[in-house]
Amino acid sequence: MKKILFIFVILLVGCVKPELPIPTAQITYVFDAKESKVTNGQDIYFKLPSTGIYTLTLIDKESGQVVSRERFAGSNGENIKKIYTNSIEIQYLYLLLEDATKKEIGKTTIIIK
């Protein structure tokens, strides 16, 4: 009987899956880099100092013309937005983040792949 219990305990311990650490993806904030490569539909991550209304603007790097502008309600801390580039033919753009008073929060160069 002891042998059967011993074998049962060995089998039970041997069948338990070891807990392996799950790797987490490293998040890169778009305004922390001078330059970022983006593709259509890509998520961009950025931090905001407070909750409020913000504006994301895409500006042609050479001519200075506004290509796209989006106003959104942002929350304090990490925020995520999708960037759509299918209809944009320009390769180098500035991505500008401003608050409701037009104060610049962040600016970076993006390269469309």
Residue, then its C-alpha position, 0 to 999 in steps of 0.5 A: m500500500k505504501k508503494i502505491l501511495f508513493i508512486f501516486v505522489i511521484l506521478l502527481v508531482g511530476c504532472v504539475k506544470p512549472e510556472l514560467p514567467i510570462p514575458t511582457a512587451q516593452i512599450t515605447y512611448v512615441f514622444d520619447a524618441k526623436e524619430s519613430k517608424v510607423t505603419n498604418g493602423q499602428d498603436i502609438y503610446f504616450k503619456l499625458p500630464s492630466t485629464g483634458i482635451y488634447t490635439l494630435t497634429l500631423i505636419d509635413k516636415e518640408s512644407g509645414q502644412v497640416v496633414s491631419r488633426e485630431r482632438f480627443a479627450g485624454s486621461n492622466g498617464e498612459n494613452i493609446k491612439k491608432i495612427y492611420t497612414n494609408s491616404i498619406e503620401i508624405q514620408y516624413l512628418y512631425l507628430l505634435l501633441e498639444d493641450a487645449t491652450k495650444k501648449e506643446i506637450g510633445k513633438t517627434t518625427i515619424i517616418i511612414k513605412 
